Amino acid sequence: MEKTKKQYDKVIDICRSVFLQKMEDYGTAWRILRPVSLTDQIYIKARRIRSIEEKGISKINEGVVPEFIGIINYAIIGLIQLELSPSETDLEKNKAEEMYNHYFSGAKTLMQNKNHDYGEAWRKMRISSYTDLILMKLKRIKQIEDNEGETNVSEGIDANYLDIINYAVFALIKINFEK
C-alpha cells in the first residue's frame, strides 16, 4: 500500500499543478457554476474518455490523461461548491488552494480505508471500468440533483464526487505508472 500512497501523491501533484495554473489564467471563475453544471462538465469529460476507449482514436490531439485530470479537478470544485454554494464573488487563491488540498486529502483518506478493506483490487481492474464507474456515479448524482439532494438510504452527492476522484486517480496511476 506504500506504493499506492506514493503514486497517489504524484497524481495529486499533477492535478494540483494543473488546477493552480488554470487558476492563474482564469482566477476562480468556476465559483459561478452550480453543482448541476459541474456534474454535466464531468459527464462531458467522461463521455469523451469512453468514446476514445470505444473508437480507439481521437480527432482532438489530446488523449484521456487531461480528461481524467479534469474530472478530478472538477469533482473537487464540485465539493467546494457544495460547501460554499455558487457565487459571482471570486475566492481568494490561497483559500481555493487550501480547500482543494482539504478535499483531495479527504479523497485519499477514503481511498486508503477502502484499499485496506478491498486489498488493492482496483489494480486488477481495467481503465475502461473506471470510466464506466465514473459515468454510473454521475447518473446517480444527476438523480440526486433531480430529487433536490434527497436520498432515502444512499450516499449523497459529496460521497459520489469522492468516489469519482478516486476512480480517476486509479486510472491515472495505471496509465502513468503501470506499463
N, C-alpha and C positions, 0 to 999 in steps of 0.2 A: 504494500500500500504506500510505501515511501516513494516509489517510482511514480505512482499516480499523483501524489501530492506535488511532486516537483514538476511533472508535466502540466498539471492543472495550473500551477503558479505561472508557468511560462505562457499558457493561454491567457491567463489574467493580464499579464504584462502586455501581450499583443493587443488584446481588446481594449485595455485601458489607454494604450498609446493612441489607437485609432479614435477613441472617444475624446481624448484630450486634444488631439489635432483638429478634429471636427469642431470642438468647442472653440478653438482658436479661430477657425474660419467663420463659424456661424453663431457663436455665443450659445445661449441656451434657448434658441428659437423653438425647440421642441416643447418648451413649457406650455405652449398654446394648445398642444394636442390633447384631445380627450382620450381616455383609455380605449374606446372603441376604434379610434383611428390608429392607435398603436397596434391593436390586435390585427387590424387589416394590413398594416405595414409589415408586420412579422409574417402574416399569411402570404403576402406577395413574395417575400424572400424565400419562404419555404416551398411555395409552388414552383418558383424558378429552379430551386435545387432539384426538386422532384422531376421537373421537365428535363433538366440536363441529365439526370440519372437515367431516365427512360429513353431519351433520344441519343445519349452518348456524346453529344456535341452541343456547343452553344454558339450563337452567332455574335454575341457580345463577347469581346475578348477578355472576359473575366471568368474564372472558374467558380467553384462553390465556396471556396475559403472566405472571400469577402462577404458572401451571403450569410454564412454561419456566424461570422463576426458581427454582422449587422443584426442578426436575430438576437444574439446575446446582448448587444448594446441597447436595442430597442426594448427587450424584456426588462432590463434594468431600469431604463427610462420609465417603462410601464409601472414598475414597483414604486419608483419615486413619485410618479403622477398619482398613483393610488393613495399615497401618503399625503401629498401636498395639494392635490386637485389641480386641474389646469388653470393657467393664469397667463395674462398678457405681460406680466412682470417677469423680467429675467431673474434667474437665480445666480447669486454670486458664484464665480468659478470655483472658489475654494469649497463652498458648501455643496455644489454639484459633485465635485470630486469626492468629498467626504461621504456623501450619500451613495455614490457609485460604489466606492470601496466597501461600504457597510453592506449593501445588498449582494455584492459579489462574494464577500466573505460569508454571508448567510447561506448563499447557494453552495459554497464549498463545504461548509459545515454539514449541510443537508446531504451532500454527496458522500462525505466521509461516513456519516451514520448509515446511510443506505448501502454504501460499499462494504461496510463491515458486515451487514446482515446478508447481503447478496453475494459476497465473495468475489467481487470484480467480474460478475457475469457479463457486464457491459463490454468487456474486451473481446468476447466471443460473438458479439452481435455485428451485423452489417451496418455500414453507414446509412444505407437506404432505410433501415429500420428506424434509425434515429429521426430521419426525415419524416417518416410516417407517424411516429410517435409525437413529433412536434405538431404536425398537421392535426392529429387527433386532439391534442391538448388545446389547440386553437379552436377547434369545433366546440370543445367543452366550454372554453372561455366565452365564445360567442353566445352559447346557450345561457350561460350565467348572466352575461350582459343583457340578453333579451329578457331575462327574468329579474332584471333590475338588481342584480347582485345576490339574489336569494337562492339558497340551496337547502335541500332537506337534510341530506346526510353526507354530501360531498364536500371536498375541499373547495376553497374559494379561488378567486382569480389569482391571488398572490401565490398560492401554492403551485398553481399551474405554470405561472411565469418562472418560478424557481426550477421546476422540472424541465421546462423548455431550455433554460440556461444550461442546465447540466447535460441534457442530450446534445446540445450544440457544442459544448466543451468536449464531450466524448468524441464527437465527430472530428473536431479539430485535432484532438490528441491522435486519433487513428490516422488522419491524413498527414499530420506533420511528423509524428514520431514512430509510427509503425509501418515499416515497409514490407 
